[in-house]
Amino acid sequence: MLKLKQKIFAGILASFAMLIFASNSLAAGTTLIPSTVPKEEIDAAKEIGDQAEVDRLESQNSLAQKFQKGEFELYDLGTYTQYLIEFLIYLAGGIAVLFIVIGGYKYMVGSISDDKEAGKKTIAYALAGFAIAVLAWTVVNFLQVWLTSGS
């Protein structure tokens, strides 16, 4: 019985460490309103030669400056929508990790009482929810590119 309690405690401790790591990486500067990107970060992307990243960072920088100055226009809505969708995908990923951890607890505790189905269902629903969120991002991103393309 003592070994089982030690295993449960070790599992809980490892899950909390994983959750703290995931939440720190999720909150590493992602906010609902874009913030300005340091010039060093843009220069680093230029040195690497990643033009797509340079464009993304400069677009976020421009959008952040417009928010700060109150110069947000209707034509900026597409850029902000894309930024907002990326923020929501990060949030969905964090919530999915949280529910996978909760499902792991239910599965672990269920092994004691021979009821593992609740944990399996929670994990399956978390993965399905994240898959739906990624699919929604893909559809919205496709529609946004299709509707805003010049041709």
Backbone torsions as a table, in degrees:
resi	resn	phi	psi	omega
1	MET	NA	-36.5	-179.6
2	LEU	-66.1	-39.9	178.6
3	LYS	-63.0	-38.4	179.2
4	LEU	-63.7	-42.2	177.9
5	LYS	-64.7	-38.0	177.9
6	GLN	-65.2	-40.8	178.5
7	LYS	-64.9	-42.0	178.7
8	ILE	-63.5	-44.1	179.6
9	PHE	-63.3	-42.3	178.8
10	ALA	-64.3	-39.3	177.7
11	GLY	-64.2	-42.5	178.8
12	ILE	-64.5	-43.6	-179.9
13	LEU	-63.5	-43.8	178.6
14	ALA	-65.0	-37.9	179.4
15	SER	-66.6	-40.8	177.4
16	PHE	-64.5	-39.5	178.2
17	ALA	-62.5	-42.4	179.1
18	MET	-65.8	-40.3	-179.7
19	LEU	-66.2	-40.3	177.8
20	ILE	-64.6	-43.2	178.3
21	PHE	-62.3	-43.7	-178.7
22	ALA	-66.2	-40.2	-178.4
23	SER	-70.2	-33.5	177.2
24	ASN	-67.9	-40.6	179.5
25	SER	-71.9	-29.9	178.4
26	LEU	-70.3	-39.4	-174.5
27	ALA	-94.3	20.4	-175.6
28	ALA	-78.8	44.4	176.5
29	GLY	113.2	7.6	179.7
30	THR	-91.1	116.2	178.1
31	THR	-131.9	167.7	-178.5
32	LEU	-68.8	-32.9	176.3
33	ILE	-106.9	127.1	-175.5
34	PRO	-62.3	145.5	176.5
35	SER	-109.4	162.6	-178.6
36	THR	-71.0	145.8	-179.5
37	VAL	-96.4	132.7	178.5
38	PRO	-61.5	144.7	-178.6
39	LYS	-59.9	-31.8	-179.9
40	GLU	-63.1	-37.0	-180.0
41	GLU	-67.4	-39.8	177.0
42	ILE	-66.7	-42.2	178.9
43	ASP	-63.0	-37.7	178.8
44	ALA	-64.2	-40.5	177.8
45	ALA	-67.0	-34.1	177.4
46	LYS	-67.3	-39.5	179.9
47	GLU	-63.8	-38.1	179.1
48	ILE	-69.3	-30.3	-178.8
49	GLY	93.1	19.0	-179.7
50	ASP	-89.7	88.1	-174.7
51	GLN	-66.2	-34.4	179.0
52	ALA	-63.4	-41.0	178.6
53	GLU	-68.9	-38.6	177.5
54	VAL	-61.6	-45.3	179.1
55	ASP	-62.4	-41.9	-179.9
56	ARG	-64.0	-44.1	-179.3
57	LEU	-66.6	-41.6	179.6
58	GLU	-67.8	-35.3	177.2
59	SER	-66.5	-40.8	177.6
60	GLN	-65.7	-39.9	178.8
61	ASN	-61.9	-45.2	179.4
62	SER	-62.9	-43.6	179.9
63	LEU	-64.4	-40.4	179.7
64	ALA	-64.0	-41.8	179.8
65	GLN	-65.4	-36.8	177.4
66	LYS	-66.1	-38.8	176.9
67	PHE	-64.2	-42.8	-177.4
68	GLN	-66.4	-35.4	-178.0
69	LYS	-91.1	-6.5	-178.2
70	GLY	76.2	27.0	-177.0
71	GLU	-108.1	28.1	-179.2
72	PHE	-71.3	123.4	-177.4
73	GLU	-111.2	169.8	-178.9
74	LEU	-62.8	-36.5	-179.0
75	TYR	-70.2	-12.8	175.8
76	ASP	-82.9	-6.1	-175.6
77	LEU	-61.9	-38.6	179.2
78	GLY	-62.7	-43.2	179.2
79	THR	-65.9	-42.9	179.5
80	TYR	-67.2	-37.3	177.9
81	THR	-61.5	-43.3	178.2
82	GLN	-62.9	-43.0	178.0
83	TYR	-62.3	-43.6	-179.1
84	LEU	-64.9	-39.5	179.0
85	ILE	-65.7	-40.8	176.6
86	GLU	-62.2	-39.8	176.8
87	PHE	-60.8	-44.3	-179.1
88	LEU	-67.4	-32.1	176.1
89	ILE	-66.5	-42.3	175.2
90	TYR	-59.3	-42.8	179.7
91	LEU	-63.9	-43.1	178.4
92	ALA	-62.8	-38.8	177.1
93	GLY	-63.1	-42.2	177.7
94	GLY	-64.0	-42.1	178.3
95	ILE	-66.5	-38.2	178.0
96	ALA	-62.9	-43.0	177.5
97	VAL	-61.1	-43.1	179.1
98	LEU	-59.5	-45.9	-178.2
99	PHE	-73.6	-26.9	173.4
100	ILE	-67.1	-39.5	176.4
101	VAL	-64.3	-43.9	178.0
102	ILE	-61.7	-42.5	176.8
103	GLY	-62.4	-37.2	176.0
104	GLY	-63.1	-40.4	175.8
105	TYR	-61.6	-47.0	-179.4
106	LYS	-61.9	-38.7	179.3
107	TYR	-67.6	-41.6	-179.4
108	MET	-66.6	-45.1	178.7
109	VAL	-70.5	-32.6	178.1
110	GLY	-65.6	-25.7	178.1
111	SER	-69.7	-23.7	176.5
112	ILE	-74.6	-44.3	-175.9
113	SER	-99.4	13.4	178.7
114	ASP	58.2	37.7	177.0
115	ASP	-134.5	76.6	-177.4
116	LYS	-86.4	-11.0	-173.5
117	GLU	-63.0	-36.3	-179.5
118	ALA	-62.6	-41.2	178.6
119	GLY	-67.4	-41.4	178.7
120	LYS	-62.8	-41.9	-179.7
121	LYS	-65.4	-41.7	-179.8
122	THR	-62.3	-44.1	179.2
123	ILE	-65.1	-43.7	-179.8
124	ALA	-63.1	-42.2	179.3
125	TYR	-67.0	-37.0	178.5
126	ALA	-64.4	-44.9	179.2
127	LEU	-66.4	-39.5	178.7
128	ALA	-65.8	-41.1	178.2
129	GLY	-63.1	-40.8	178.3
130	PHE	-67.9	-38.4	178.0
131	ALA	-63.4	-39.6	177.7
132	ILE	-65.6	-39.9	178.9
133	ALA	-64.0	-41.8	178.8
134	VAL	-67.4	-38.9	177.3
135	LEU	-64.1	-41.4	177.9
136	ALA	-62.9	-40.5	177.5
137	TRP	-61.5	-42.3	-179.5
138	THR	-62.8	-45.6	-179.6
139	VAL	-64.1	-46.8	-178.8
140	VAL	-64.6	-41.9	179.2
141	ASN	-62.9	-42.8	177.4
142	PHE	-61.7	-47.0	179.8
143	LEU	-63.1	-39.3	-179.6
144	GLN	-65.4	-42.1	178.0
145	VAL	-66.6	-42.6	-178.6
146	TRP	-64.7	-42.4	-177.2
147	LEU	-75.3	-28.7	-176.1
148	THR	-99.4	0.6	178.7
149	SER	-72.3	150.5	-174.7
150	GLY	-74.2	-23.7	-174.4
151	SER	-101.5	NA	NA
